Amino acid sequence: MSSLVKDIALVSGANSGIGFEIAHQLLQRGNYHVLLGSRSTAKGSAALQDLQARKLPCSIELVHLDMQNDDHITQIATLIEEKHGKLDILFNNAAVALPEGLTERERLTTAFDVNATGPWLLTKALISLLRKSENPRIVNISSGAGSIGRRLYPDSPMYKFQAVPYRASKVAFNMISACLYVEYGQGIEQVDFPGTKKSDIEVESEEKTVGMKVFCYDPGFTASNLGPYNKEEFGARSAQETVKSIMVLVDGERDGECGKFIHNTGEYPCTVSFEAQGKQGVFFMNRIAPGTSELYIANADGSDERKLLSNSSNFDYHATFSPDGQWITFTTERNGDGNSDIYRVRPDGSDLEMITATPSMEDAATLSPDGSKIAYVSTADGYKANIWVMDLATRQTTKLTNTDLVKGNESLPESYLRPAWSPDGKWIAFSSDRDTQWRGHGNGTGWEHTQELSIYAIRPNGTGFKQLAKKEGYCLGSPKWSLDGRRIIYYEMSTEDTWNAHRPESLQAVTGQLVSIDFDTGLDRIEHTEGPGLKMFPQWIGNNTIAYLLKNTDDEGLNYVTDVSNGNSTLRAYRSSIRSPSWSPNGSQVVYERIDFDIVRPMGKKLYSWDDEWEYRFTDIFPQLSLQGRLAITQKQLGNSSIIAMSPDGSDVMEVFDVFSANQSEAAIAKGLSGAFQPSWTSNGDWLVFGVGSWFQSRSTGSGALYRATANGSFFEQLTDGSVNTGFPSYSPDGRYIVYRVFGGEYGLRIMDLEDQSVRVLTNATSDNYDNLPFWSPDGSRIVFSRRVTYTNFDVCTIKPDGTGLQVLTSSLGNDAHAVWTHDGRIMYSTAQYGFRDEAAIYDNTFQPYGQIMIMNADGSNKTLLVDSMWEDSMPLYVPNGFFGL
């Protein structure tokens, strides 16, 4: 804006915070007369004296302005008219957040009065004075909390912030800003209702309207008196810095953004949009992981529990005390959902420090006794979980496992996990499943892999690798040292139970004990516990006391066992559902995480992107995109396993098929073993086909049938009778055929001709070696599917629709399955090739925690990993940007 002498500016809510600083910076410019609006005359007078004492080169006067007082608004308009004859800039800044001491109705009324109704009435009262300015401006100081798009956007820092009175009133204020812009910025005639006309006086007045610059501006999180956390120590920007960006609006540098809801670096969308700006599009994928994970620290008996990181928690887990008790290292995904990095912090929550943050998975960090190094697990250099050591002074890293000195059979499981330093710093103990077999649970009947770990040790320089403990058919994990370094303690459970330990339907039946051995000899085995329950995370906290987590049974929580003269006495200390505890060296404190699976990632939540060309986002299972740009999913994690259709941006959501209309078991649906699975579109987008019934482990005893429904959900029909479990269908591109799998009585893939509902055999199989999850290619030339090629292994295959041209595209001995086609004719699938990223029994509520997403060409070449998290990632779908906004 060009500099004009005696420009008149009114700032409401100007006795402190942003309003005060706006007045201050205007006065510094030398060409303004500032009207300092304040509801409180005492606070306003104090602010006036403060500014006058600074001897700034402008004039200022105090005006009494309560946004809830109509008389004040009228008096302000009269005062400006009589003393100044015009108004150049109006800053609608006054606001309240959460008024205290009021009923909810009173809180809402007050918030709307101050934040929306008052500014609207004030602006209308001053419009005639603004018209008299050569360059009138209205700057409405709003908030990102009033963005509907942000409210529904799961990655927004405002996502967990409820505050309905403040949010709702700011939404109203944003609409008021938009209305002011249309009427006074664009000069478009406005009427209250269609068909009404304005008076001749109103029309004559509007003919004099100068195009006003109307801004709706979010200043961001700024230090002010708006709320108790609006302080710089909580990360708030100073008012001085915030107002510098507001002065840019005064100077006309953002006039092209009038009418938009803007902030210091850009603008907010009016609605949620998943379109990936500057990228090829969105990569949707499913993730099975807790919805939240927060670290807590407490006394050993659970008292004085508090958040370790106060309000700055960002999905943190797997914390460990340092040997001297001065630090806590932990894994965090604060740099992106799924991207695990390592940080450390003091036990009081201070001195937060990043240790390593890369696109690879990093986890399970532990400081050396002298504090100079850190041992941790990372998937860097080959995507397998290995033990690494970092020198904290130089940040130089050394891989200790899966090297020329320490290497197992690369086609078999080969994960190195949970490092633990010896008290003298000369050894690192860890668990590993190296050179074990890929096994399925249920004596091989299940396709999900179990894990058989043994205990090993290695020098910090990568030499001296040796096995300490192994038990055939058992899993030994999470080793820790005795205080004198002579013994190693670990948990011991059956290999089969490593599956049951992360399944909610079987967890309560799992048993595991704590065992220790002599480090030098591997002998002198002592079982420290007995009886039911899975005991994990053992740690000596004294010469005779062992602390541990009981993961299941009624006594779940922190427990302690102490050797006494008359035997072992177990004392329960803290009964609570927690995970991954670590005790301070003297045993007085314990740090752990609390996880929540009931809080599910919302549809479209932004995830960490391992491919810069695509923006990764969360979806529920079996996502399929029609050629017309409609997205269909089985709403399993976010619903009851019904079929849902929507636009790719998450709008226009519609239930296509209610799973309970097919008489499904609510209990089976809740366990994830039943539902309407794998929707597939016809090429014209009119129909969806899917399977309804019992799947996975329940398919042997429950029925499954094919259904199809119209895309608008108005009609559905059953295509197979369910006498043989039929499911996981896929339409041919021409919409005439459906390929699907059968299980029970007959096995393999079938193709149905929808014109006459005749069925032909595509593949024949058996109950031991069967085919599943078929998908037709976009060009119709091939069908991709998963085949159980051996007792413990699935591979991805393709075949022509006439049953010829079988190709086996994967060769790893771990499971490769759940293959789907991309829009450009490549194949994505879930693989176990790189093995577990943590001990299987530590996980909760998951199926295949080792599962990672791979992509390859249609002929099996150019295999590339698309994710690198410690969670079960699957169900991928590319949606190019062209499909957004259709």
HELIX and SHEET records of a PDB file:
HELIX    1   1 GLY A   17  ARG A   29  1                                  13    
HELIX    2   2 THR A   41  ALA A   53  1                                  13    
HELIX    3   3 ASP A   70  LYS A   83  1                                  14    
HELIX    4   4 GLU A  104  PHE A  112  1                                   9    
HELIX    5   5 ASP A  113  THR A  117  3                                   5    
HELIX    6   6 GLY A  118  LEU A  130  1                                  13    
HELIX    7   7 GLY A  144  GLY A  146  5                                   3    
HELIX    8   8 ILE A  148  ARG A  151  1                                   4    
HELIX    9   9 VAL A  164  LEU A  180  1                                  17    
HELIX   10  10 TYR A  181  GLY A  185  3                                   5    
HELIX   11  11 ASP A  200  GLU A  206  1                                   7    
HELIX   12  12 GLU A  232  PHE A  234  5                                   3    
HELIX   13  13 ALA A  239  VAL A  250  1                                  12    
HELIX   14  14 ASP A  255  GLU A  257  5                                   3    
HELIX   15  15 ASP A  497  ASN A  500  1                                   4    
HELIX   16  16 LEU A  507  ALA A  509  5                                   3    
HELIX   17  17 VAL A  659  ALA A  662  5                                   4    
HELIX   18  18 GLU A  666  ALA A  670  1                                   5    
HELIX   19  19 PHE A  696  SER A  700  5                                   5    
HELIX   20  20 ALA A  840  ILE A  842  5                                   3    
HELIX   21  21 ASN A  881  PHE A  883  5                                   3    
SHEET    1   A 7 SER A  59  HIS A  64  0                                        
SHEET    2   A 7 TYR A  32  SER A  38  1                                        
SHEET    3   A 7 ASP A   7  VAL A  11  1                                        
SHEET    4   A 7 ILE A  89  ASN A  92  1                                        
SHEET    5   A 7 ARG A 137  ILE A 141  1                                        
SHEET    6   A 7 LYS A 213  TYR A 217  1                                        
SHEET    7   A 7 PHE A 261  ILE A 262  1                                        
SHEET    1   B 3 TRP A 614  PHE A 618  0                                        
SHEET    2   B 3 GLY A 281  ILE A 288  1                                        
SHEET    3   B 3 GLU A 872  PRO A 880 -1                                        
SHEET    1   C 4 ARG A 306  LYS A 307  0                                        
SHEET    2   C 4 THR A 292  ASN A 299 -1                                        
SHEET    3   C 4 GLN A 589  ASP A 596 -1                                        
SHEET    4   C 4 ARG A 579  TRP A 583 -1                                        
SHEET    1   D 4 ASP A 316  PHE A 321  0                                        
SHEET    2   D 4 ILE A 328  THR A 332 -1                                        
SHEET    3   D 4 ASP A 341  VAL A 345 -1                                        
SHEET    4   D 4 GLU A 353  THR A 356 -1                                        
SHEET    1   E 4 GLU A 362  LEU A 367  0                                        
SHEET    2   E 4 LYS A 373  SER A 378 -1                                        
SHEET    3   E 4 ASN A 386  ASP A 391 -1                                        
SHEET    4   E 4 THR A 397  LYS A 399 -1                                        
SHEET    1   F 4 TYR A 416  TRP A 421  0                                        
SHEET    2   F 4 ILE A 428  SER A 432 -1                                        
SHEET    3   F 4 SER A 454  ILE A 458 -1                                        
SHEET    4   F 4 LYS A 466  ALA A 469 -1                                        
SHEET    1   G 4 TYR A 474  TRP A 481  0                                        
SHEET    2   G 4 ARG A 487  SER A 494 -1                                        
SHEET    3   G 4 THR A 511  ASP A 518 -1                                        
SHEET    4   G 4 ILE A 526  GLU A 527 -1                                        
SHEET    1   H 7 TYR A 474  TRP A 481  0                                        
SHEET    2   H 7 ARG A 487  SER A 494 -1                                        
SHEET    3   H 7 THR A 511  ASP A 518 -1                                        
SHEET    4   H 7 GLY A 533  TRP A 540  1                                        
SHEET    5   H 7 THR A 545  LEU A 550 -1                                        
SHEET    6   H 7 GLY A 557  VAL A 564 -1                                        
SHEET    7   H 7 GLY A 567  ARG A 575 -1                                        
SHEET    1   I 4 ILE A 621  LEU A 625  0                                        
SHEET    2   I 4 LEU A 631  GLN A 635 -1                                        
SHEET    3   I 4 SER A 642  MET A 646 -1                                        
SHEET    4   I 4 MET A 654  PHE A 657 -1                                        
SHEET    1   J 4 SER A 674  TRP A 681  0                                        
SHEET    2   J 4 TRP A 687  SER A 694 -1                                        
SHEET    3   J 4 GLY A 704  THR A 710 -1                                        
SHEET    4   J 4 PHE A 716  GLN A 718 -1                                        
SHEET    1   K 4 ASN A 725  TYR A 731  0                                        
SHEET    2   K 4 TYR A 737  PHE A 743 -1                                        
SHEET    3   K 4 TYR A 747  ASP A 753 -1                                        
SHEET    4   K 4 SER A 758  ALA A 765 -1                                        
SHEET    1   L 4 ASP A 771  TRP A 776  0                                        
SHEET    2   L 4 ILE A 783  THR A 790 -1                                        
SHEET    3   L 4 ASN A 793  ILE A 799 -1                                        
SHEET    4   L 4 GLN A 807  VAL A 808 -1                                        
SHEET    1   M 4 ASP A 816  TRP A 821  0                                        
SHEET    2   M 4 ILE A 827  THR A 831 -1                                        
SHEET    3   M 4 GLN A 852  MET A 856 -1                                        
SHEET    4   M 4 THR A 864  LEU A 865 -1                                        
END                                                                             
